[in-house]
């Protein structure tokens, strides 16, 4: 499985390089890639409320259907930054790609049991099937939450389902006993009879990250910093009156209208870098899964503190 995954990543990155366009001019807008999850909400609110412009940076937000398309666009030089995750930063660093984490984002993932499974507790997943994208943050979430419930990472049946929409359909149709999904799929599944067994609200896992190329960070430091300031302005607006942004969930993040009012907002956080403990936790998991020897990759290799410093 590890060899197949590494080969898949290599071929994807090679294809992105072959089809790469010339690097865009530095005087264009910052192009930032998103997925349609709740992590994207502060970014689109900052755009819609004019915060980027007021902070002095021109921004183009691009929403992708899946992580593979997003990462290919980043590698091809068509994006300046993306929402990614901590594990991806290790993979990129190991492959020699020069990108840096500039902040964590605020997201929510959950382990959700199929309506047909009869499962109501995490402990009942021992020996049962769980769908996720192997060797990524979704499997890290499964292993971490199950371990806290006393279930070993080797005591369940992993089912590889990289596509989120397919994973959700398999969950709801009972083709897997449980699955790891982000919002809005957690809320949607619960509204359709599934059971949310656990969520990342209760963990200290570093999930999503802001991720920028080193070239952009060096050449456009002030703009990237302004981008983070605008994001935080949006965070404060959402936290102060979350119900005012339910229409954004539907119109901009593709939430189903039927669960618009059922979504439980969580607190979006100020831009902050992952801690040494969070980085070590991710590193330990990668080594336990024999995915990477991360002992040579340090926190300093993964982060850039400039966009979150001095304001």
N, C-alpha and C positions, 0 to 999 in steps of 0.2 A: 504493500500500500504506500509506504514512504517513497519508494523509487518511482512508482507511477505518479504520485502527486508532484514530486520534484520535476519529473520529465514534463508533466502537464504545464507547470509553471514556466519551465525553460522555453517550451515551444510557444506559449502565449507571449512571453516577453520577446522572443525572437521574432514572432510575427509582427508584434507592435513596432519593433525596431526597423523591420524591412519596410513597413508602410509608414514610417515616421515622416512627418512633415518638417520643414525647416523650423527652427525655434522662432516663435513669434517675437515681434518687436516689443521692446520693454515699455513703450509708451502706450500700449493698448490697455484694455481693462484687465484686471485680475480675473482669470477664468477659474472658477471653483466648482468641483464636481461633487454632487450629492446623490444619495439614494432616497427614495420616498419613504422615509421612516421619521419618527418623531425627533430624532437628532437634528433633522434638517429645519425644524420649525424656527429657531432663532435666526437662522441665516436668511430665510425668506421673509421673516418679519422685519429684519434689519433692512432688507432691500425694499419692501413695500412701504415702509415708513420713512424712507429716504435717509436712513442713518449712515449708510456708506458714503453717500454724496456729501452729507454734512460733515463727515470726518475727513473728507478730502481724498477719497479713493473711488475710482470707477470699478464696478464689479459686474461680472456676468456669471450668473448661477446656471449650472447645467445639471439636470436631473437624469440619472441613468437607471436603466431597468434592473441591472445586476452588477455585482462587484467586478466581474471579469471585464465588462465593457468599460467601466470606470478606470480600472488599472491599466488597460490597454491604451486608453486615451492619455493617461498621465505619462506612461512610458514613451508614447509617440510625440510628446511635447505639445499636445493640444490643450493641456491644463497646467495651471500654475500651482494648484493645490487641490486637495480633496478631503472629505471625511473618510478616514481609513480606520485602522485599529492597531493596537499595540503589537499584536503578534505579526501583523503584516510588516511592521517596521523592522522586525528581526529578519524576516525573509528577504526584504529588500537590502538590508545592510549586508547580509551574508552573500547576496548576489552581486554586491559592489555598486548598487545604485545609490546615488547621493541625495537622499531625501531626509528631512528632519521633522520630528513631532514638535509642534509649537504650543499645543494645548490638548487637554482632554475635552471631549464633548459630553453631553448629558443624554443618555439613552436608556432604554429599558428593553431587556430580553426576558423571556419566560420559558420554563419547561411546562408544556401544556399536554394534558392527557386526552386522548381521543374520547369522544362521547360514547363510543362502543366498547371501550376498554374496561370500564368499571373501576378504574384506578382513581384513588382519592388522596394517596400519600406518596411522597417520593420513594419511600422504602419499598413500595410495591413494584417499582421499576426493576428490581433485581431480576435478571433473566429475561426481561421484556425488551422490545425493540424501540429504539429512539432514533428519529431522523434529524440529521443536521448536515452541514457542509464539513466533511472530515478535515482534520488538521488545521482548522481555523478557529476563530474566536467562539463560534457556536459550539464546537466540541469542548473547548476549554470551559465554557459556561456549564455544559452538561456535567463534565467531570467534577468541577468545583462544587456545584450545588448538590450533586449526589454524594460526594465525599462527606459534606457537612451532615448529610442524613445517614451516614454509615454505609453507603454503597460504593464499592470500589470501582475505579474506572474500567476494570476488566470484568465486571459482574453484570453488564447489560449487553444487549445485542445492538451494535451500531449499524445504522442504515444510511448510506451515502445518498443525500438528496441536495445537491448544490443550489438548485433553483428554489427560491423562497416560495413562489406561487405553487409549484408542484409539491413542495413539502407541506404546505398548508392543506392542499387538496387531499394528499395522502393521509394526513392527520384526521381531517374531518370525515373521510370515508372509511377510516379504520384500517388502513393498509399499514400503518405503524401504530404502536401503542401510545407513543408520545413523540413530541418534536420540540426542538428549540427554535423559537421564532421571535422576531422583534415586534414592537408596535408598528403599525396598527393591528397586526395579526393576533397578538395576545388578546386584545379587547374583542376583536371580531370573533375569535374562536370561543371565548367565554360566552358571548351573546348567542352563539349557536349551539350551546350545550356542552362544550368542552370544559375541562377542569384545569384551572391554573394551579399547578403544584408548587411552584416557586418562581420568584423573579429576582432579577439582579438589583432591585431596590434595596435588598437586604445584605448586599455584599460590598466589599471594597475593591472589587475587580475594576481595573482600568479597561474600559470598553472602547468607545470610539475616540478618535483623535483628529485634530487638525494636522494636515500633512502637506508640507511645501518642499519644492525642490531647493537645493542648496543655492543654486544660481539665482533663483528669484529672491531668496532670503538675503543674499549678499547685495544684489543690485537694486532691490526695491524694498528695503527694510522698512522705511517709513510707511509705505502703502500697506504692507502686510500688518504692521502694528496698528494702523488705522482700521484695518479690516477687523482685528480683534476687539478694538474699542467699540466699533459699531455693533458687533455681535453681543457684547456685554450690555450695551444699551437695550437691545432687543430682549435679552434675558431678563433684565429688570422689569421691562414692560409686561412680559408674559407672567412672571412670578407675582406681580402686583395685582393682576386681574386676568387670570387664565381663561375664564369663561368668555372673555371678549375675543379670544382667538380660536374658538371652536370652528368658525367658518374657514379659517386658514387650514385647519386639519383636513377639511373636505376638499376645498378648492385648490390647495397648493401641495398637500401631502397625500392626496388621494385616499383619505379615510372613507370607508363606506358611510353614506348618509345615515344608515340605520344605527350606527354606533357613535354618531357624532356626540350625543349627550351622555353616553355611558363611559367615555374615556375618563380615567382618573389622572389628572395632571400630576406630575412629580416636579420637584424643584430643579430648575435649570441652574447650573453653577457658573461662577465667574471663570474665565479662561485660566487654567492652571496646568502645570506640567505634571506628568506622572511621578510619583515618589519612587525612591530607591526600592522600597518594599514592593510596590506594584510591579516594577520592572523585574525584580528578582522572582516574583511569583510567576510571571509569564515565562521567564527564562527557565525556571525549574520545571514548569509543565512541558515546555518544548523538549527538554532533555529527558524527562520521564517518558515521554511518548516517542523518544528516539527520532525526533524530527530534525533537530539541529544541535550541534555542539555550540551553545551560546556563551560558553565561558570566556571567549575572546571578545564578545560584544558587550560593551558597558553602557550604562545609562548615558554617559557623555557622548557616545557614538550615535545615539538615537535622537537627542533633543537639541533644540535651539531656543534659548530663553529670551532672546532679544524682543520678540513681539509682545511679550507679557511683562516686560520690565519697564519701570519708570513712569507708570501712569496709574 
